């Protein structure tokens, strides 16, 4: 016989299991904060009826019902039973989409640096964090959690909801290693209850400069700090492991919160999102990932199209793509036109094609669109399908952020994140009525019209005639639109108008075998209209209409805002500016220069009337009457001189960003090779002057600068292809007046 205590324990266990099951099925985070006043114990059961359900891109239920219970979708379909305890929302043929996900937002974060994060923090004393000592550089904030400061403004939340967003990835925006992001719902409940996923990813930027100065102040300095920090984090893990294995070494390494946080990145438990400012930064991010074997996502720049066919090599990398295209450039005056570069004009033309080109290259990207209504139509107009655009805003984003089981589509078991629109989401005059977040309704636009859009079965009781059955089709966006049919025969409607609960129609009588015009008025009562009418001769009649079904999708639903743009020719694909070809010129197998004056700059001195044979890019012969193959390029050098290419041994050409990392006296760790700019027009101009090789040096701002890079001026090649193989490495040392800054103005004299 069981004791009372046994029964009590079993009953308690059942209650706990029931509570856990309820929590697991709920889309809302359960708050542990005591409630002041009356507790909201509403069952939270809703039925959205008579809706066109776009469950996922390409998956449409033309007329159905969605049942929500405790913030979670319980059922969807064309014939779903409505629970007895549900509140019914009859949407009368409106379209319901999955809630959109903003994948790169700084919502709710202050613009200024948080207190205690300025400067190189250990210069003036150590700063402790909750996890341990802070990193010596305030630019390394990997231990920062964005939820520490997340405090959304209600106005900003409303603005995002008005665009159809129901969730957002909140991304830290200061530092180089910036910290971890969080995925949140965009409802108005307390912040803790809005968190969907903590620590979604670690974030990094190549940004070099910052308010207040300090190391680094250059792009190459930022890259050096990134590399050193990752090396330190790797060493830190090994040193800590050694301390745990050997008690004699315990405590030999101080705890560093930032390096501790980066262990998840090095072990691929957390992705590293790298923010890129252009296509060169995109390539730098990939090199960093390969060097340290990292799982990276890239926050794009909109310049990826410049990489052309090279994009296909990187198609497996998750990409957060901004939709933020340049405004129309002004060239109304000769002066304005003169100021515009070809590269600016090309970017204005090509930027809207960037999403399509990435899609064609095989990328599955998500979109971040600050100016949603203005920019998204341009994406559609330049070749991205509506299904692909919707996927980028919903299911692609959800799966990238690790929330594919709870967000991104309308399915049983997922959070009730929904957008209710009057028509296709990408239609020109689309209006959002409601947004549902975790089962709570947020009204966006007034849906006060009592008239339900769709197909109505209409019956006319005309005098001295049998009843006439017609089909009345009604659509109401900004204005009412009505159409009549009798079988396949259309019947014109000369006027349609709604005033509050009253519907007014005017129909030419000849379409019904009558003279004059029939004028009809009726009172709308949900899914029924009862009314009367008048013939041209004054006789009265009655009519009624009963709602049948939503209207099928048509061209009005599917037409995007912008006109489809013509794809640009392949010759315009790079957008790299003046004098820039899409690729290097083809290299002939052989080149023969005949009868020229050769300046050998060697023991043979100057050779008159001589030939020079080049084979596979290297000199194969010097002399007279040399022979080459039938496919060789032959150049008549009569009256011309051939010299070795000029070598510039001290150059600052082709450096992306500052040529100086000037914040410290010794910066031997920075590398010019990390920041080569193959687009620098100076390369082209120096080629015109006969220069073929340059030694790019760090500037003279400090005694020991950074590492050099020797490059060939291969105009049209990538940054890596410029590098001169096996060139002797070196470091710039600077002495004298430049380092002393004695010539840097009145405040810097010696």
BELURKA-V960111 format. One record per run of one state. SS is the DSSP state (alpha for helix, beta for strand, coil for the rest). FROM is the first residue (numbers start at 1). LEN is the number of residues. If there is no record, write none. Layout:
BEGIN
ss=(SS:SS)
from=(FROM:FROM)
len=(LEN:LEN)
END
This chain:
BEGIN
ss=(coil:alpha:coil:beta:coil:beta:coil:beta:coil:beta:coil:beta:coil:beta:coil:beta:coil:beta:coil:beta:alpha:coil:alpha:coil:beta:coil:beta:coil:beta:coil:alpha:beta:coil:beta:coil:alpha:coil:alpha:coil:beta:alpha:coil:alpha:coil:beta:coil:alpha:coil:beta:coil:alpha:coil:beta:coil:alpha:coil:alpha:coil:beta:coil:alpha:coil:alpha:coil:alpha:coil:beta:coil:beta:coil:beta:coil:beta:coil:beta:coil:beta:coil:beta:coil:beta:coil:beta:coil:beta:alpha:coil:beta:coil:beta:coil:beta:coil:alpha:coil:alpha:coil:beta:coil:beta:coil:beta:coil:beta:coil:beta:coil:beta:coil:beta:coil:beta:coil:beta:alpha:beta:coil:alpha:coil:beta:coil:beta:coil:beta:coil:alpha:beta:coil:beta:coil:alpha:coil)
from=(1:4:26:45:57:59:70:72:78:87:99:100:106:128:129:133:134:140:141:145:146:149:154:163:165:171:177:181:182:186:191:195:198:201:206:219:246:247:250:256:257:262:263:267:271:276:279:293:296:300:304:315:319:323:334:340:342:361:365:369:372:382:386:394:395:401:415:416:418:422:432:438:440:444:454:462:468:477:480:487:489:492:495:500:502:509:513:517:526:528:535:540:550:555:559:570:573:590:600:606:616:618:624:633:637:641:644:646:652:655:656:666:667:671:672:676:677:681:689:691:697:704:708:709:713:719:723:724:731:734:737:741)
len=(3:22:19:12:2:11:2:6:9:12:1:6:22:1:4:1:6:1:4:1:3:5:9:2:6:6:4:1:4:5:4:3:3:5:13:27:1:3:6:1:5:1:4:4:5:3:14:3:4:4:11:4:4:11:6:2:19:4:4:3:10:4:8:1:6:14:1:2:4:10:6:2:4:10:8:6:9:3:7:2:3:3:5:2:7:4:4:9:2:7:5:10:5:4:11:3:17:10:6:10:2:6:9:4:4:3:2:6:3:1:10:1:4:1:4:1:4:8:2:6:7:4:1:4:6:4:1:7:3:3:4:10)
END
